[in-house]
Amino acid sequence: MLTTLRVISIFGILLLLINPKFESFTYFDEKPTLVVAVDNSESILYLKQDEKAREVLNALESNAEINERFDIKAYSFGKSVGTLDSLNFNERQSNLTLALKQFGEVYANQTAPIVVLTDGNQTYGSDYSYIAKGIKQPIYPLVLGDSTLHSDLSIKQLNVNRYVYLKNKFPIEIIANYSGKTTINTELKIWSGNNTVVFKKTLQFSASKTSEIISTALMANSVGVKTYRVELVPLENEKNTVNNVKNFGVEVIDQKTNIALVYDRMHPDLGTLKKSIESNEQRSVSILKPKELLNKINDFQLVILYQPNNSFNSILKEIKYQKINTFIITGTTTDYELLYNTNLNLLWTITNQTENFQPELNKNYNTFIIDNLDFSNYPPLQSEFGGFKSSAPSDIILYKTVNGINTGDAMLATYEVDNMKHALLLGEGIWRWRAQSYLDTESFMDFDSFMGKLVQYLSSNKKRNRINVDYKSFYNGNDDVIITAQYFNKNFEFDNSASLSIVLKNKENKTIKEVPLLLNNGNYTVDLSGIKAGLYDFTVKHNSESVAISGSFQVLEYNVEQQFLNADISKLKTLADNSNGELYFASESELLINNLLNDNRYKTIQRSTKNIVPLIDWKYLLGLIVLSLFVEWFIRKYNGLI
């Protein structure tokens, strides 16, 4: 018995050391995925294809053979993509490009043909007809809409500036299109208000001349938001007259903000600042040497001092004397001792050493509303190693960080003293930020908006309010109507627990509704998208304190999804051909189902999982060894052998 127990122990130990293994295979079937994407935009409802879309979707989802062959995943898309819960066809814009890109990424490593139920009329995003070359899956567009071509007039595009200056003419460019085979005459009119024609022109189109560009200019005679309507007189029996009319608005202002950008040495930052600030047509930037500014400093509401040195001495004294708001940008050639002695309430830690610092947004900044930009992705600026302090209270917008560690020093800050507003940016190379903004979003808009709000604050002498509101004076019909607000307590500290609401009044039908504002990324926001066109007054108020601020805006009537008369078959055909798919019409849903079932590319695949497992689980083997050793020890101990 003792020998047997010893053999078991030694054998178990050797077996544990050798650890023999064997391969185990698990087999399973993987069905291909059938992606079904339905256009949930208003154009489907306008073209009276909503019921047909539901019928085709139901035919695919209820077909037993399709369900046995495929794993069906249904989605809806408009401006964004979501899982298909229900279809209401109320999306105000459609972005088929985005939907196809997302499907291509999600199902990149699977067999997943894509069936798209759409009219092909995209109102947002890049051209989708060639995107299929970057997607591995076959795409099957199923056309919802009339394929018959009717004679139709439409205003394809209207270009006009958003802001106009009083007593100035503003240009308007209109692109009018015609689809048809006969020669026709029509008239283009521009209406101011409801009954005043300010411009008209006779147009002629034919099968060879299908488009014309009309340019004109109108005079801005009074201040405020002015609305206009462009109209093409419709043809007799024209089916779609909605796309013959387009409303637009301009905001007439009586003063332009003049900004002086003062420099002593050339740098790419100068051009970047000028382009960014002048992206808002209400502002003009003049790039000047210090001596050039001295004689006309009264012409400007804001002075930007780029890397001040000894040549700025007279300018700084004049700024202090005339109490002009400033934006100071420092860098490697800045004379910090000069700034220290200018009585602008700046206290410096001068080290004469530079370092590259990255920005970090202070989400608790409370002087004005700023967007929650991802500054952590922006390149570093070259700045003085150290910080500054102001003898007046300052608010930090951006902190300096090194290797992701916040130094606590300000990179960009604002402060007010002696009825003057100042901003200070510690670092040169801001041109890289604007370039990075374009790389991130394919637009300069985010960076320019940030700079615009900073300049707007600095060039205005309005007192601070406990509620700040950010909104536009007018919105086009398909714009997102989003109003943003910030609320501060009596010490002007941002309060993230406030209860705010907006009272919205339609000035035409006098209807009133109240909507709560929700805290989102450090700001209180409300999305009013989808409200009817018209003039609105609003009041943002605190629900338990007597603090409120009012304003007004206008929503112009325009629905981009109602501009289409036919489905865009040519683009959908190109999409199908480029993806090795096939185009179908709504009446051919059964043919689509049969072709999907008979296509050998979509067979169920048997896959296996290979697992390498030990011959005996080490836990059981170890337990057996311990047990045999214990029994042997017990027997020997019991019999006095040890």
Salt bridges, closest charged atoms under 4 A:
GLU23 OE2 - LYS610 NZ 3.06
GLU30 OE1 - ARG607 NE 2.85
ASP50 OD2 - ARG54 NH1 3.72
GLU51 OE2 - ARG54 NH1 3.34
GLU55 OE1 - LYS52 NZ 3.56
ASP127 OD1 - LYS571 NZ 3.98
ASP146 OD2 - HIS150 NE2 3.18
GLU187 OE1 - LYS189 NZ 3.89
GLU212 OE2 - LYS201 NZ 3.59
GLU212 OE1 - LYS209 NZ 3.11
GLU231 OE1 - ARG229 NH2 3.99
ASP269 OD2 - HIS267 ND1 3.51
GLU278 OE2 - LYS274 NZ 2.96
ASP371 OD1 - LYS453 NZ 3.39
ASP418 OD2 - LYS320 NZ 3.73
ASP418 OD2 - LYS323 NZ 3.36
GLU428 OE1 - ARG265 NH2 3.09
GLU428 OE2 - HIS267 NE2 3.15
ASP448 OD1 - ARG434 NE 2.93
ASP470 OD2 - LYS453 NZ 2.86
ASP480 OD2 - LYS79 NZ 3.22
ASP480 OD1 - ARG92 NH2 3.08
GLU514 OE2 - LYS541 NZ 3.76
GLU545 OE1 - ARG466 NH2 3.04
ASP577 OD2 - LYS573 NZ 2.97
ASP599 OD2 - ARG601 NH2 2.83
GLU632 OE2 - ARG6 NH2 2.45
GLU632 OE2 - ARG636 NE 3.19
